[in-house]
Amino acid sequence: MSSSLIIGAGMAGLTTARELRLQGWDVIVLDKGRGVGGRLATRRIEQARADHGAQYFSATTPAFQEVVQELLADKVIAKWEPAQPSPADTTVDQPHYIGIDGMNTVAKALAKNLTVHTSETIVSFRVDDSQWLVETESGGQYRADALLITIPAPQALALIEKSGFPITTADKSALSAIAYQPCLAVMVALHQPSTMPNAVRYDTGDIAWVADNAQKGISLGQPSITIHASADFSRTHFDDDLNAIGRQLVDQLSDLIPADNISTIQVHRWRYSLADQRHPAPFLKAEAPLTLLFGGDGFGEGNVEGAFTSGLAMANFCTADL
């Protein structure tokens, strides 16, 4: 039985794992986070939920549309039409979908029946005895025939350097060319429902996007708002005090969020949010003694569907190659 190790439990990693498992592979997914999903992220804040990463997704390819139909049938996702699409949305005319209980439920559904080890920080990888050997901070050791790395390219490069693995100049150049915009995400629990549209986007200024999680239907019994700062603001203030950042952005939305309606503010830093300079192909096959692939939303079309397409392409390559 062929085996694979997948680093990263976001959309790309989970898709690859699902497809390889269907082909009879032995698959293990490792992720440093406490749960699966990456930017398919939902947070509990007081008695509310807030999607603070990807806000929704579309499906334009037959393969992803098939998965979407499965998720719809299982009542994991639902259609949702934002009053104004996100500035990064390139599928305005396509149906939009959200997780019924938040975007993270999509990742949890995809991870069902997979072997996923969370809270596992990778410290090195190398070839050992005709297999890949991956070691983690906790002392774990994992072996497989193929290694697929789906974390953001800068993190992948840092792991390569820390491992001392000799990648070629061309592969290093390809990974180094991938660039991401940062994003500061603000979650605001409210006392009362807001009067704003279900989503508002801004083409200029410090704020790029505001969404009402209650109107999305995910916010339990307490309403909440998600704010995404613009890339420029996020880049400038990324390391600033989170409380000050949250208050600064919320104060700019006093017309939508009156001060007396604010209960709690939390802020999350996304260092690698939107991949605005991507590798043209859905994955990169590195020069290595054994199968070594890099993929994710920094490859191909980007966004949630692009990450799915990347994961599917990596799985198809592995099944053909091995």
C-alpha positions as CSV (number, residue, x, y, z in Angstrom):
1,M,0.0,0.0,0.0
2,S,1.4,3.4,-1.0
3,S,1.6,6.0,1.8
4,S,1.7,9.8,2.1
5,L,2.3,12.4,4.7
6,I,0.5,15.7,4.2
7,I,1.6,18.8,6.0
8,G,-1.2,21.3,6.5
9,A,-4.9,20.5,7.2
10,G,-6.5,23.3,5.2
11,M,-8.6,22.8,2.1
12,A,-5.7,21.6,-0.1
13,G,-4.3,19.2,2.4
14,L,-7.7,17.7,3.3
15,T,-8.7,17.4,-0.3
16,T,-5.5,15.5,-1.2
17,A,-5.9,13.2,1.8
18,R,-9.5,12.4,0.9
19,E,-8.7,11.6,-2.7
20,L,-5.7,9.5,-1.8
21,R,-7.6,7.6,0.8
22,L,-10.3,6.8,-1.8
23,Q,-7.5,5.3,-3.9
24,G,-6.5,3.0,-1.1
25,W,-3.5,5.0,0.2
26,D,-2.4,5.1,3.8
27,V,-2.6,8.8,4.6
28,I,-1.6,10.9,7.6
29,V,-2.2,14.7,7.8
30,L,-0.2,16.8,10.2
31,D,-1.0,20.4,11.3
32,K,0.4,22.7,13.9
33,G,-3.0,24.2,14.7
34,R,-5.4,23.0,17.4
35,G,-7.9,22.0,14.7
36,V,-8.4,21.5,11.0
37,G,-9.3,24.1,8.4
38,G,-6.6,26.8,8.1
39,R,-8.5,29.9,6.9
40,L,-11.7,27.9,6.9
41,A,-12.0,29.4,10.4
42,T,-14.8,30.0,12.8
43,R,-14.4,31.3,16.4
44,R,-16.7,31.3,19.4
45,I,-17.0,34.7,21.0
46,E,-19.2,34.9,24.0
47,Q,-22.4,33.2,22.8
48,A,-21.8,34.0,19.2
49,R,-19.9,32.5,16.3
50,A,-17.9,34.5,13.8
51,D,-16.3,33.4,10.5
52,H,-13.0,35.3,10.6
53,G,-11.1,33.7,7.7
54,A,-12.7,32.8,4.3
55,Q,-16.2,34.2,4.3
56,Y,-17.7,32.1,1.6
57,F,-16.7,30.2,-1.6
58,S,-18.0,29.4,-5.1
59,A,-17.7,26.3,-7.2
60,T,-17.0,26.7,-10.9
61,T,-15.3,23.4,-11.8
62,P,-17.2,20.1,-12.1
63,A,-15.0,18.3,-9.5
64,F,-15.6,21.0,-6.9
65,Q,-19.3,21.2,-7.8
66,E,-19.6,17.5,-7.1
67,V,-18.1,18.0,-3.6
68,V,-20.4,21.0,-3.0
69,Q,-23.5,18.9,-3.9
70,E,-22.3,16.3,-1.3
71,L,-21.9,19.0,1.3
72,L,-25.4,20.4,0.5
73,A,-27.0,17.0,0.7
74,D,-25.3,16.5,4.1
75,K,-26.5,19.9,5.3
76,V,-23.0,21.1,5.9
77,I,-23.2,24.1,3.7
78,A,-26.0,26.4,2.3
79,K,-26.2,29.0,-0.4
80,W,-25.6,32.6,0.7
81,E,-25.7,35.8,-1.3
82,P,-23.6,38.6,0.1
83,A,-25.1,42.1,-0.5
84,Q,-21.7,43.1,-1.8
85,P,-19.1,40.5,-2.8
86,S,-15.7,40.6,-1.3
87,P,-13.1,42.7,-3.1
88,A,-11.1,39.6,-3.9
89,D,-14.2,37.8,-5.4
90,T,-13.7,36.8,-9.0
91,T,-16.9,34.7,-9.2
92,V,-19.5,37.3,-8.6
93,D,-22.0,35.7,-11.0
94,Q,-21.6,32.2,-9.4
95,P,-23.6,30.9,-6.4
96,H,-21.9,31.5,-3.1
97,Y,-21.8,28.9,-0.2
98,I,-21.1,29.1,3.5
99,G,-20.9,26.6,6.3
100,I,-24.2,26.3,8.0
101,D,-22.5,26.4,11.4
102,G,-19.6,28.4,10.2
103,M,-16.9,27.9,7.6
104,N,-14.9,25.6,9.9
105,T,-17.6,23.0,9.7
106,V,-16.7,22.5,6.0
107,A,-13.2,21.5,7.0
108,K,-14.5,19.2,9.7
109,A,-16.7,17.5,7.2
110,L,-13.9,17.0,4.8
111,A,-11.7,15.6,7.6
112,K,-14.2,13.0,8.6
113,N,-12.6,9.5,8.5
114,L,-9.1,10.9,7.9
115,T,-6.1,10.4,10.2
116,V,-5.3,14.0,11.2
117,H,-2.8,14.9,14.0
118,T,-3.2,18.5,15.1
119,S,-0.9,20.4,17.4
120,E,2.0,18.8,15.6
121,T,4.7,21.3,14.7
122,I,7.1,20.0,12.1
123,V,10.7,20.5,12.9
124,S,12.4,18.6,10.0
125,F,11.9,16.3,7.1
126,R,14.4,14.1,5.2
127,V,14.8,10.9,3.2
128,D,15.6,8.0,5.4
129,D,15.7,4.3,4.4
130,S,13.8,4.9,1.1
131,Q,11.0,6.8,2.7
132,W,10.3,10.3,3.9
133,L,10.9,10.8,7.6
134,V,9.1,13.8,9.2
135,E,9.9,14.7,12.8
136,T,7.7,16.9,15.0
137,E,8.4,19.2,18.0
138,S,6.5,16.7,20.3
139,G,9.0,13.9,19.4
140,G,6.7,12.3,16.8
141,Q,8.2,10.5,13.8
142,Y,6.2,9.8,10.7
143,R,7.2,7.9,7.5
144,A,5.7,7.7,4.1
145,D,6.5,7.2,0.4
146,A,5.3,10.7,-0.7
147,L,5.5,14.0,1.1
148,L,3.0,16.8,0.2
149,I,3.4,20.2,1.8
150,T,0.4,22.5,1.7
151,I,1.3,25.2,4.2
152,P,2.0,28.8,2.9
153,A,5.1,29.0,0.8
154,P,7.1,31.2,3.2
155,Q,6.4,28.6,6.0
156,A,7.4,25.8,3.6
157,L,10.7,27.6,2.8
158,A,11.4,28.1,6.5
159,L,10.8,24.4,7.1
160,I,13.1,23.5,4.2
161,E,15.9,25.7,5.6
162,K,15.4,24.3,9.1
163,S,15.5,20.8,7.8
164,G,18.6,21.5,5.8
165,F,17.0,19.8,2.8
166,P,18.8,20.6,-0.5
167,I,16.1,21.9,-2.9
168,T,17.2,23.2,-6.3
169,T,17.7,26.8,-7.1
170,A,14.7,26.6,-9.5
171,D,12.4,25.1,-6.9
172,K,13.5,27.7,-4.3
173,S,12.9,30.5,-6.7
174,A,9.4,29.2,-7.6
175,L,8.4,29.0,-3.9
176,S,10.0,32.4,-3.1
177,A,8.0,34.1,-5.9
178,I,4.7,33.3,-4.1
179,A,3.5,36.2,-2.0
180,Y,0.5,36.8,0.3
181,Q,-1.3,39.8,1.6
182,P,-1.8,39.9,5.4
183,C,-5.2,40.5,7.0
184,L,-6.2,41.6,10.4
185,A,-9.6,40.1,11.2
186,V,-11.8,41.7,13.9
187,M,-14.7,39.9,15.5
188,V,-17.3,41.9,17.4
189,A,-19.9,40.3,19.6
190,L,-23.0,42.6,19.8
191,H,-25.7,43.1,22.4
192,Q,-28.4,43.6,19.8
193,P,-28.8,42.7,16.1
194,S,-27.2,45.1,13.7
195,T,-29.1,47.1,11.1
196,M,-26.3,46.8,8.4
197,P,-26.7,44.8,5.2
198,N,-25.5,41.2,5.4
199,A,-22.1,42.3,4.0
200,V,-20.4,45.5,2.9
201,R,-17.2,45.9,1.0
202,Y,-14.9,48.9,0.7
203,D,-12.7,49.7,-2.2
204,T,-10.6,52.2,-0.3
205,G,-9.6,52.9,3.3
206,D,-8.6,50.9,6.2
207,I,-11.4,48.4,6.0
208,A,-12.0,46.0,3.1
209,W,-15.0,43.9,4.3
210,V,-17.7,43.7,7.0
211,A,-20.1,40.8,7.4
212,D,-23.0,40.2,9.8
213,N,-22.6,36.6,11.0
214,A,-26.1,36.6,12.4
215,Q,-27.5,37.3,9.0
216,K,-25.4,34.5,7.6
217,G,-27.2,32.3,10.1
218,I,-24.1,31.0,12.0
219,S,-24.1,33.3,15.1
220,L,-26.1,31.2,17.5
221,G,-28.3,33.3,19.9
222,Q,-26.0,36.4,19.9
223,P,-25.2,38.6,16.9
224,S,-21.7,39.3,15.8
225,I,-19.8,41.1,13.1
226,T,-16.6,40.3,11.2
227,I,-14.3,43.0,9.9
228,H,-11.4,42.4,7.5
229,A,-8.9,45.2,7.4
230,S,-7.4,46.2,4.1
231,A,-4.1,44.7,3.0
232,D,-2.3,48.1,3.4
233,F,-3.7,48.7,6.9
234,S,-2.9,45.1,7.9
235,R,0.7,45.3,6.7
236,T,1.3,48.6,8.5
237,H,-0.3,47.6,11.8
238,F,0.3,43.9,11.8
239,D,2.4,43.8,14.9
240,D,0.5,46.6,16.8
241,D,-1.4,46.0,20.0
242,L,-4.5,43.9,19.1
243,N,-6.8,45.7,21.4
244,A,-5.9,49.1,19.9
245,I,-6.3,47.7,16.3
246,G,-9.7,46.3,17.1
247,R,-10.9,49.5,18.6
248,Q,-9.5,51.7,15.8
249,L,-11.3,49.7,13.1
250,V,-14.6,49.4,15.0
251,D,-14.6,53.1,15.7
252,Q,-14.5,53.7,11.9
253,L,-17.8,51.8,11.6
254,S,-19.9,53.8,14.1
255,D,-22.6,54.2,11.4
256,L,-22.9,50.4,11.3
257,I,-21.9,49.4,14.8
258,P,-22.9,52.0,17.5
259,A,-20.5,52.0,20.4
260,D,-23.3,51.1,22.9
261,N,-24.0,47.9,20.9
262,I,-20.5,46.5,21.3
263,S,-20.0,43.7,23.9
264,T,-16.6,42.1,23.1
265,I,-13.9,42.7,20.4
266,Q,-11.3,40.1,19.4
267,V,-8.7,40.3,16.7
268,H,-6.9,37.6,14.7
269,R,-3.7,38.1,12.7
270,W,-3.6,36.3,9.3
271,R,0.0,36.7,8.1
272,Y,-0.7,34.7,5.0
273,S,-4.2,35.6,3.8
274,L,-4.9,36.2,0.1
275,A,-2.2,34.9,-2.2
276,D,-1.8,37.7,-4.7
277,Q,1.3,36.3,-6.4
278,R,0.7,32.7,-7.1
279,H,2.6,29.8,-8.8
280,P,0.9,29.4,-12.1
281,A,0.4,25.6,-11.8
282,P,-1.8,23.9,-9.2
283,F,1.3,22.4,-7.5
284,L,5.0,22.3,-7.7
285,K,6.9,19.0,-8.1
286,A,10.2,19.5,-6.5
287,E,13.4,17.7,-7.5
288,A,13.9,15.1,-4.8
289,P,14.8,11.4,-4.5
290,L,11.1,10.6,-3.6
291,T,7.8,12.3,-4.4
292,L,7.8,15.8,-2.9
293,L,5.0,18.2,-3.9
294,F,4.1,21.7,-2.8
295,G,0.5,23.1,-3.1
296,G,-2.2,25.1,-1.6
297,D,-4.0,28.4,-2.3
298,G,-0.7,29.9,-3.4
299,F,-0.8,27.8,-6.5
300,G,-3.1,28.0,-9.5
301,E,-6.3,30.0,-9.1
302,G,-6.0,30.7,-5.4
303,N,-9.0,31.1,-3.0
304,V,-11.0,28.1,-1.5
305,E,-11.8,26.4,-4.8
306,G,-8.2,27.0,-6.0
307,A,-6.9,25.2,-2.9
308,F,-9.3,22.3,-3.6
309,T,-8.1,22.1,-7.2
310,S,-4.5,22.1,-6.0
311,G,-5.2,19.3,-3.6
312,L,-7.0,17.3,-6.2
313,A,-4.2,17.7,-8.7
314,M,-1.6,16.6,-6.2
315,A,-3.6,13.5,-5.4
316,N,-4.0,12.7,-9.0
317,F,-0.3,13.1,-9.6
318,C,0.6,10.8,-6.8
319,T,-1.8,8.0,-7.9
320,A,-0.4,8.2,-11.4
321,D,3.3,8.5,-10.3
322,L,3.2,5.7,-7.7
